Amino acid sequence: MITAENIKNHIEASLPCELVRVEGDDGHHFQAVVVSSEFKGKRTIQQHQLVYQALGDKMKQEIHALSMKTFTPEQWAENT
């Protein structure tokens, strides 16, 4: 069963990030906050696609649902 920590590690290994937080303890439903400079100039859907690409086949097989909020470092600084 996949864990929030597994998801966090996969995102960090495939996408340069300043911050990744993943929560969820039922093994299927997760919530993530991802902050990356790779998101600059991209629309939200494009940002989410980068995260989905980082997770690869895990999104098709192991993760039933992943809700996420994505931010550039500048947007994150404004929101915290």
Order of alpha helices (4+ residues) and beta strands (2+ residues): alpha-beta-beta-alpha-alpha-beta-alpha
